[in-house]
């Protein structure tokens, strides 16, 4: 096979690979359903209590329907939690539900998460 034949074959193969990648991106972006970001579930640490289990009966969460749930223990006054907000946002679209447990009141926790636009 001549050099021009090899170049043509390589170019054709590269064109096919790029076309497949573009089609895959199109299908993922426009045809597949996007994950739904749910309103955060917030639980006050005082509701959980010292030494109690965080179970579905206490929180009103049906764990069997959630499949995968990430429980975050955060505080409105913790600067590490505030610094981690971009990470929490990124986690929000990862296909699992997030539950935030805060030592503050439920109302204060909901306001904090709304301000942060955190999907937990």
N, C-alpha and C positions, 0 to 999 in steps of 0.2 A: 504494500500500500504506500502511495506517495505521501509526501509531507502535507500537501494541500488536502488530501483525503483524510488524513489523521486530524488535521485542524477542523475540517468540516464535521467529522464525526464527534469530536470533542465539543464543538459549538452546539451541535444538535442535542447532545446529551445534557449540556448545561442549560439549554433552553427548556428542555423537558423538566429538569429538576426545579428550575425557577417557576415554571408554570404550576407544578404540583404544590410548591410552597405558597404561591399566591392563592391558589384554590383552597388550600387548607386554611389559610388566614381568613379568607372570605367566609368560609363555612363556619368557622369558630366565631367570627365577629357578628355575622348577620343571620345565620340560620339556626344556630344552637341557642337554647334559652340561657340568659344570663343569670348568675346566682342572685337571689333576692336577699338584699340586706334588710334584716329585721330590726325593729326598734329594740334597743338594749333592754335586757332584763337586769334590774338592779335590786340588790338585796342588802339591807343594812346588817352590819356585823352584829348589832345588838339583837336582831331577829334570829340570827343563826345561833348565837349563844356560845358560851365557852364549853368545849368538849362535845357538842352535838354534831351529828353527821349532817352534811349538806345533802339532803335527799330530795327527791321529787315531791314528796308529800309536804315538806316544809316550804319549799320554794314555789310550788305550783307548776313545776316543770315536768313534762312527760318525757323522761329520758329515752324511752323506747322510740319515740318519733324523731328525736334529735339526731340519732346515730352517733355523731361526734360533737362533743361540746367542750370548749376550752373555758375553764373558770379562772378569772383574773382576780387576784386580791390586790386592790389598788386603793389609794387615798387621794382626796382632793388637795391635801397639804404636802404630799410627797413630791419633791422635785424630780426624783428618778421616774416616777409615774408620768409626770408632765413631759419629761424628755423622751419618754417611750411612746408618746401618742402617735407619731408617724408610723412606728412599727405596728401598733395596734390597728391603725387604719389599713395597713397593708395586709394584716392577718384577716381583716373583716371580709375580704373577698375570696378567702381560701376554701370555701365550701363547707364550713362547719359553723355551728352556732357558738356565740360567746356569751358568757355570763360574768358580770362584774359584781364583786362583793366589796363593799366599802364600809369603813367604820362610821361614816357620816350617815345622816338620815337618808331615806329613799329619795325624797324630793331634792335634796342637795346633790345626791349622786346623779340623778337624772339630769339636773341642770348642768352639772359638770361635764357629763358625757355629751350632752347636746352642744355645749360650747366647744368641746374638743372635736365634735363631729366624728366621734369614735363609734365604730359599728359593733362594739362589744355588748 
